[in-house]
């Protein structure tokens, strides 16, 4: 006997539900229990087939006493949908189908008696919006109590989504915070150099913004601050404004940070964090690759020891480098290239993989391979602190040059050591800076790119540890961090990959590590600034170049070349424009190209002539052995049906009919498989009406099958169903049923039409009911093993 119950998600055989017992007992004053009610009561509660067998017997006994013998259909509730199947055991004569609409409430009533949550709300939680909580605007109100409970009594069940698989650890946060703080000081100095700003602004951008982010961010392991990408964008924006002297340039950077903050806050408060999804992965890959190339090229002059003017475009920098090759300062080149080679060696050794891969590598096999060994851990610590070691090495090397009487090594030079100064962003230069719209466009680009960079980093680590974060709150947190940066002579900041990776490696579990790192930077502001003047630029440029290499992704271009020609064209366009102009224009060009590509794909969807093979309908191009119906063609469009492509579908149907007829086959039906159609507009509806009418003129009929519930309801309410039926066609929920009816010239289509009508009538309306819950849906349930529509 076939079970009418869906499979259980827990034991994978038997009945859908939570494997809980339910009693059939009914209160005497509620009247007799009908078979339909019993069926509804047991749906979602049976554990296995052996239990279902006993229930089938009880249902049969109840059905024998049931006065109604009008229905041979079985009614049950699944995900708040009323499910009708004609494949129920013949000995069950259940209650009239008119009780279907009441099924969810009956199920809820029985569940309440057993002290169980109502069946109708089991899946509703998937569609509910998370209620707003004031605590979400100030996340420490959420995670600090969780931190406390970790050490005093354990976390609660409601803490699980926030904690995930990463329990809070004070030891881990402290070690990670100190390590990243030591790493951050030389990095932020180098990134200020990349942006063409006074070197101390890097420290200013790495203290207060980090504290503010720790108060408002939700990504527990992200380390914010200056990054190579943000500094490149800031530097290029300031170059386009023509501000080259330190005063106006710092003012422009602070105004940029203020505008980035305003844009991020507006986007965050509007809860549109997902809007950045409109920038495709291909565009971002090419954009970041161009940024990496531009960043690396801009620092070669410091490694070579040549003096070049700051160029607005990448190709200008390359031209100037070639013209200056004859004036390389050899002592500087030896120092800079040695430090660069050391940094890259440590970087690639660190990511070389497991011991087996290291043993097979022609270079890494000579390095420590066992991750548990002391030499390996010692070398990994050196790799993690490589930025600091590079700066210290350069300082000692430059001192040795001076002792040996070797001149010409360019140092950072005099640094303003007055400490943090709070000032209005752009003070004294408003008229010079705000009159150019370039500042606002650049700020918008930086805000979007900064958010993408931060979420890409934090999202990766959140997924690894299975804790949640709020993208909209991240926009607010980054906005406030940039707001803080703008008032302390800083520049735009975001989450950085390399520092966050080190943060995770050393055991960070919360934003407390960010607070500790920022305090180390504050000490550096007041203690190390005088000593920074003696650092050689040739020891800081390799730090930037090492970070830039991370952005260059040749592999993705290779994948696109092999598999996605359209994506490759978008990536090449983005790369060329970014290198020819600036990365800001490259990002815009990539976005436009990806939109055009998407519009082309929408207007030219995949259209397939399908045939049946092993109970499934497959594209004849890839399954030529599939069998076609003797008197019908079946076509499928893998897209939404709307104004841009409805004409293509109509033409394809006619062409498919003509091709079959040219092979000597008489075609009576043209069938559209709606399996892949989840939306249709008015133009699509009119196309179906015109297609049905045109086919009728050829003595042929249109059948639209495999319909999803919303599409069936829409075709009914717009009158398309009536129009198709007027010209001899039909709508059908199941493609197999449609093909069976087509194969029998004397078949009665009324049963198939009734199912569509019942679906529409019971559903009532497409989407949600006024109360917010999903409207009940009637749909066909196939026997086990049958393909679902």
N, C-alpha and C positions, 0 to 999 in steps of 0.2 A: 504494500500500500504506500503510495507516495505521500510524504508529509507535506502539509500545506504551510509549514512554518519555515521561515528563513533560517539559515544556519546560524549557530551561536558564535559570537565573536570570541568567547572565552575558550570553549572546548572544540570549536570548529566542526562540530557535528551536532545535529539536533536543532535547537531553536535559538533564534536571536534573543539576546537579552543579557541580564547580569547574573544568570544562574541562581535565581532566588525562588523559593517556594511560594506558591499562592494557593489559598484555600478557595474551594468552590462554594463554601457555605454562604448562603444568602439569608438575610433577615426575613422572617416570615411575613412581615407586613409589607414587604416590597414586591410580593408576588412571585410567581414561578420564574425560574431562570430559563431563558430561551437559549437555543443552541448558538445563535449568533452572539449572544452576550457571553456565553462560556468561551466561545472561540476568541472573542476579543480579550476576555480576561486572561486567557492562557498565552496569547500572542505577546512575545517579549519576556516570558517567564520560564519557559521549559528549558531544561538543561540539555538533554540528550534524546536520541531517538527512542531509547528504551522507555523513558518517561512519556514521550509523545504517544507511544503505542497505547499505554493505559488511558491516556486522555482521549484518544480517538474512540476507545470503547465507550467511555462515559458520554462523549458527544453523540455517539450512535444511539445510545439508550435515550438520551434527551430528545434527539431528533425524532425517534419513533413515537414519542408522545406529543410532539409539536403539531398543533392543528394546521399550521401553514405548510403546504407542500408545493407552493407555487414556484419556489426558487431552487434551482440546482447550482446556485453559485455560492462560493465561499467568501466570507467577509472577515478580514482581519485588519489590524492597524499596524502600519510600519512607518516610522518617522513622521507621525502625524498625517499620514496619507491613508485614505481608504483604498484598499487593494482588492480588486475583483479578479477571480480566476475561475475559469470553467473546468479546471483539471482536478477538482476536489473529488474525493472518493464517492462513488455512486450511491453508497448506502447512507450518506449524510444528506438529509433533507432539511436545510437550514431555514432560518427565519427569512421573511421577505426582505428583498434588497432595500426596501424603503427605510430599514433601520440603519443603513450605512452611515448616514449623516450623523447619527447619534453615537456612532461607535467610539470616537475618542472620549466623549464624556462618560460612557459606560465603563471604559477601561480605567479612567481616572477614578471613578466611583469605587470599583473593586480594589484598586491599588490603595486608596485611602483606608479602606477597611483593614487591609493587611499592614497598615503603617508604612507604606512605601511611597516614594515620590510619584506623582502622577505621570502616567505614560506619555501624555501629550507634551510634557516639557523636557523629556529626556534629551532630545536633540536641539531644542530651542536655544540652548546655551551657545551653540555654534554661531547663531545669527544675532545674538545680543551684543549691543555696543557696551564697552566697558564704562561703568558710571564714573563721572568726574569726581575726583577727590582733591581737596585743597592740598593734601600732602604730596600729590604728584608734582606740584610746582616747586616743592622744596624737598627733594629726595632724602636728605639726611634724616628727616622725620620718619622715614621708612626704614632705611638701612642701619642707622645707629642703634635703634632698639633690637634689630635682628643681630647686630654685632654683639650687643650686650647679652642677648639670650644664648648666643653660641657658647659663652663661657659661664652662663648661669642658668641652668635648667634645660638647655637645648632649644632648638628652633621649633616653631609651631608649623602646623600643616599649611596655614595661609602664607607662610614665609617661603615655601618651596619654589614657587615660580621665580622669586627674586634671588634666592640662594643657588638654585640649580644643583650642580655637582661641584660647586666651588665654595666650601665652608669658609667663613671668615677666619683670618689668622693674623694676629697682631705681629707675630714674628715675621711672617712673610711680607706683610706690608712695610715693616720697618726696613728690612734688608733690601727689598726692591726699591723703596723710596730713596734710600741713601745711594744705592748703586746708580739709579737713573739720574739722580741729582748730580753726581760726579760726572756722568756722561753728558748731561745736558749743558753744563757750563761751556765746554769748548765747542759743542755743536751750535749753540745759540750765537756765539761770537762769530763762527764761520758763516752762519746763515745771514747775519746782518751784513757781512761782507758781500754775500751774493746779491742782496737787495740794493747794494750801493749806499748803505746807511752807515753812520758812525757805529763802531763796533759795540759800544756800550748799550745801544738800543736793543741788542739781542738779549742782554741780561734783563733789561726793563720789561721785555715782552715775555719773560719766563718766570716771573714771580707772581704778581697780582692776578694775571689771567688764569694761572693754574689754581690759585686759591678759589677764585670765583667759580671756575668750572667744577671744582670739587664740591661746591655747595649746591650746584644745580644740575650736574650731569647724572646720567643713569647708566653709562657704560663703565663698569667697575674697574676695568684694567687698562683703560686708555690713558696715555700720557699726552696732554696737550702742550702746546708751545709752538715756537717757530718750526717750520718745515721747509725743505728745499723747494717744493712746489709752490707754496704760498709766497715765499720770498722771491721766487722767479716772477710770479704774476705781479707782485707788488713793485718789484724793480722795473719791469717792463711798462707798467702803468705810469710810474713816475717818469720814466724815460720819454714816454709819449707826450707827457705834459711839458717836457723840456726843463724840468727842475733838476739841476745837477749840483748846486752848492748845498752844503750840509743843512743850513737853516731851513730853507724852503722845502728841501727833500724830507726832512724829519716831519715838518708840518704837514706835508702831503701824505706821508705814511700814517700819521695819527688821524687825519681826516678820512683816509681810506678805511682804517680800522673802525671809525665811528659809523661810516656808511654801511660797512659789512655788518656791524652789530645791528643797525636799524633794519636792514633787509632780513637778516636772520630772525630777529624778534618778530617781525610782522608775519613772516612765513610760519614761524612756530606757533604764534597765537591764532593764526587762521587754520591751524592743524592740517597743513598741506605738505607735510614732510615727504609724502610719496610722490610729489610733483617731479622730483629729481629723477624718477624712474624713466622719464621721457628722454633722458640721455642714455643712449645704448652702450652696451659693453664694448662694442667695436670702436665707437667714437672715443670713449674714455681710454681704451688701450692705445690708440694712435696718438691721442692728445698727450698722455703720460710719456709715451716713447719720445715724442717731439720735445717735451719738457726736459726729459733726461738728457737728450742730445744737446739741447741748448744750454742746460746747466753745466754739463761737463765741459763743453767747448769754452764757455765763458771763463773757466778757471785755469785753462791751460797756460795762459799768460803768466800766472803767478808761479806755476811749476817751472816754466822756462826762464823766468826772471827777466821778462821783457815788459816794457811799458807801452800799453796800448790804450787808446781812448775807449770809454764805455760805448758800445754800439747798441742801437735799438733793434737790430735784426741779426739773426743767426749768420746769414751769409756774409754780412759785413764783418762779423768777428772772424770768420774763417779767412776772408780775404786779408784782413790785417795780420792774422797769425802767419800766413805764408810770406807776407812782405817783411816780417820781423824775424824770420828764421836765421838770418845772418848775424843777429845781435843777441844770441842766447847767452845768458850769464851762466857759465859752466858750474861754478860752485853751487848756485841756487838750483840748477837743474839736477845735480847729483843728489842734493838733499831732498828736493821735492819728489823726484822720481823714486828714490829709495823708500820714502815714507808711503808713497802711493802704492808701490808694489807690496810693501808690508801689509798695508790695510786690506788690499784686495786678496792677498794670500790668506789672511786671517778670516776674511769674510767668506771666501769660497770653501775653506777648510771647515768652517763652522757649519755650513749647510751641505756637507758632503754626503750625509746619509748615515746608514747603519755601518757597523763594523765590517760586514761582509763586502759592502760596496767600497769602503775605504781600502780594504785589503787588495781589491782588484784594480784600484786606480793607480796609474803610473807615478803619481806624485804623492797622493795622500797615504799611500802604504808606508811611507817613511816617517809619517807623523803618528802621534798617539791615536789609537783606534778604539780602545776599550773605554766606553763612557763612564765606567765605574772606577777607573784607575785615577790615581792622583795626578800623573802628568796630563791626562786628558782634561781633567777638571781645571787644572792650573792654566792650561793653554786656552780653555774656553773662557775663563775669567779675563785673561789678557785680551781675547777677541771682543768680549763684551765691553771692556774699557779701552778699546783701541783708540777712540777719539782722544781721550785724555792722554794716553801714552804717546800718540802722535804729536800733540801739542808740546808735551814735556820734552820729547826727543828733539823737536825742532828748536825749542828754546836753548837746550844744551848744545845742540849743533851750531846754532848761530853764535853762542858764546865762545865756542871753540874757534870758529872762524875769526871772531874779533880778536881773540888772544893770538891767533896766528897772523894777524895783520891782513886778513882777507876782507875786503870791503865789497859793497855792492848788493848785499843781501837786504831786501826791502823788509822793514819791520812795520808793525801796526802803527807805531808812533804815538804821539801824545793823545791821551784819553781823558775826557772830562770825568773827574772822580768825585763829583758832588753828591753822589748817591741818588736815590729815587726822588724825582721832582714831580709833583702833581701840577698839571697845567691843562688849560683848555685845548682841545684838539685843533690844530691848524691856526693857533693864535698868531695874529699879525700878518697872515698871508691869505685871508679869506678871498679878497678880490682877485688875487692872482690865481687861486686854485679852483674856486667854485664857478668861475665863468666858463669852464670847459666841461662839456658833457662826458668827456672821456673818463673822468673820475667816477661818475655814477655807473657807467657801463662796466668799467673795470671792477668796481665794488660788487656789482651783481654777479659777475663771473666768479670773483674770489669767494663770495658767500656760498654759491652753489658748489664750486669745486672743493672748497674747504669742508663743507658738510659731507659731500661724497667721500672724500678721503677719510674723514673721521669715522663715518659709519661703516665704510669698507673695512677699516682696521678693527674697530670695536665690535662690529657684527660678527667678524670671523672668530674672535676670541669668546664672544658670548655664545655662539653656536657650539664651540668646542666644550664649554663648561655648562651649557644648557640653562642659562639664566636669561631673563627677559630684559629688554630696555625699550625706551619710548623714543622713536625717531623725532617726534614733534618736540618733546622736552629737550632733546639734543640740540635742536635748532635754537631753542631759547637759551640753553646753557652756553653754546658757542657764541651766541649774540651777546650775552652778558660778559663772557670772557673777553671778547673783542672790545666791548665798551670799556672794560677796565683797562685794557691795553692802550686804548686811545688817550686816556687821561694820565698815563705815566710815560709818555713819549715812546710808546711801543708801536708795533705794526701788526697786521692781521695774523692770527694764530689758528691752529686747528690740531686735531689728533695726529700724532706722527707714528709711522709704522715701526721704525727701528727702535725707538725708545719704548714703545708699547710692547714690542716683542721681548726686549730685555726685562721690562717690568713683569711680564708673565713668567719668563724663565726664572726669575729670582723670587717668585712666589707671591706676587701682589694679588690681593683678594678684594680690595676696595679702593675707593678714591682717597683713603688716608695716605696711601703711598704717594699720591700726587701732592698732597699737602707737605709731606716730608721733603720731597724733591724741591718744591718751591722755597722752602726755608733754607735749603742749601744754596740756592741761587741768591737769596737775599744776603747771606753771609758773603758770597762772592762779590756782590755789588760793593760792599763796604770794605772788603779785605783785599781782593785780588785785582781790582781795577788798575791800581798803579803799576802792578807787575805785567799787565797785559800789553803795555806799550812795547815790551821787549820781545814779543812773539813774532816770528817771521811769517809773512803771508804764505810762503812756500810750504809751511807745515799745516796751515789751515785749509788751503785749497784742496789737498787730497781728501780731507774729511767730506767736503761738499761733493767731490767727484765720486767718492765711494757711495754716497747716498743717491747720487743721480743715476748710477748704473741700475739700481733697483727698479727704476721706472721704465727702463728699456726692455721691451718684451718682443723679441724676434719670433718666439714660438707661436704666438697668436697670429702673426702675419702668415706663418707657414701653414697653420691650420686653416685659415681663411683661404689661402691660395689653393689648398687641396680640396676644400669642401664647400666654401661659400664665396663664389666669385663676386656676388653683389656686395657682401660685407667687405671684401678686399678692396673694392673700388672706393667705398666710403672711407676705409682706413687710410688708403693712399691719399685721397683728397684731403683728409684731415691733417695728415703728416706734412704734405707739401705746403699747404697754406700756413700751417704753424711755423714751418721753417722759413718760408718766404716772407711772411709778415711777422706776427707774434702768435703765441699759443692761444691768446684770447680770440683772435680772428679764426684760428684753426678750429677751436671748439665750436664757434658759431657755424663755420662752414660744415663741420661734421654733423652738427645737429640738423642743418638744412638738408644735407645729402641723405641722412637717415630717414627724415620725414618723407622726402621724395621717393626713396626706395620703398618705404612702407606703403605709400599711396599707390605706387606701381603694383605692389604685390596684392593690395586690396582689390585693385581694378582688374587684376589678372590672376584669379585664384586657380588652384588645382582643380581641374575638371576631369572626371574619370568615367569611363564606361566599365561597369562592374558585372561580374558573373559570380555564380555560386560555386563554392568549393568547400566540402566538409562542413556544410551548414552555415558558412560565413560568405559574405559578399565582398569580393576583392577586386582591385583594379586589374583589368585585363592586360595592361602593359607589363605588369610584374607577375601575374598569374595567368599565363595564356591557356592553361589547362582548365580554368574555371568555365563552368557551363552557363550559357545564356538561355533565357527562356525562349521557346520556339516562336512565340507571337508577341514578344515585348522586348523593349530595350530598357535597361536600368542605368541611370546616370547619377552621379554624386558630385556635389560641389563642396569642397572642404573650406567653407568660409561662411560668414554672414551674408545674407542676401539683401543687398541694398542698391541704391541708385547707381553706384559705380560699377557693379558687376552683374546686375540682373540681366542685362542684354546679352552678356557672354553666356550665361546659363541657358537662355532661350535659344540662342544660335546653336549651342552645343547639342541641345536636345534634338533640334531639327536635323543637324548634321549626322547625329548618331542614327536617327530613323532612316535617313536617306542612304547611309552606308549599308545598313542591314538590308534595306529593300533592294539596293543594287546587287546584293548577293543572292537575290531570289527569295528572300524571306518576307512573308506577309506580316506586317506589324499592325497589331490591333491596339496595343497599349504603349504609352511612354510613361515610365515610372521614375520619379525623382526620389532618391534615397535621402531623407532629411536627417540622417544620423549626425552629420557634422554641422547642421544649421542650428544656431542658438539665438538668432535674431533675424528679423525681417522687417523692412520698412515699407511705407506705402507704395513706393515705386516697385518693390519686389512683389507686393500683393497684386498690383495692376499687371505686372508681367505674367504672373500665374494665371490670372483671368484671361489675358490675351492669348497665352499659350494654349489654354484649354479650348478657347474658341477656335483658334487656328487649327488645332489638331482635329477638332470636330468636323471642320470643313474637309479634312482628309479622311473622314470615317475612322478616326482614331480617338482614343480616350486618354485623358491624363489622370494618373494616380500619384498622389503625394503620400509617401509612407515613411515609417520610422520617425514619426513626429515626436518631438519633446512637448511636454504639457503646455508650456507658455506659447509655443508656436501654434499648436492646435487651437488653443483658446483665441489667439489673435486672428487666425484665419477664419474662425467662426464669427467673431464679433465684427470683422471687417466685411463679411459677406462673401469672402473668397470661397468658402466651402459650398455655399449655396450656388455660386456661379459655376464652379467646377462640376457640381452634380447636375446642374441644368444642361451641361454639354456632355453628359454621360460619364464623367469622371468621378473620383472618390478621394476622400482622405482616409488614411488608415494608420493606426498606431503601430502596427507591426508589419515589417517588410515580408517576413515569411508568410504571414496570413494573406497579405496582398498577392503574393506570387501563387499561393495555393488557389485563391479565388480566380486569378487570371487564367490559370491552367484549366479551369472548369468553365466552359462557356455558359453552363446553366446555373452557375453558382449565384447565390443570393447574397448581395453585399449589405443587406440591412443590418446584420449583426455587427459588422465592422463599423458601420455608420453609427449604430447605437452606442458603441463603446466611445467613440469620439464625442458624441453628444452628452453621454453620461459624465465623461471626464470634464467637459466644459461646464455643465450644470453644477456638478458637485464642487468643482474648484471655485466657482463663483466669480472670482476675479484673479487676475494675474498678480503674483507678488504677495505682499503682506496684507493681512487683515487690519482693520482700524486699530485693533488691540495690540498690534505689533507682532503677533505670532504668525507663523506661516499658514496660509489657507490650506484646508484639506485638499488632497489630490487623489483622484482615482486613476490607477494605471494597471496595465496588464501584468500578470505574474506568469512567467513561463515555467514549464516543468524543468526539473533539474537537468542541467546539461544543455538546455536550449539557449541560443544566443539571445542576449538582451537587446532591446531596441535602442 
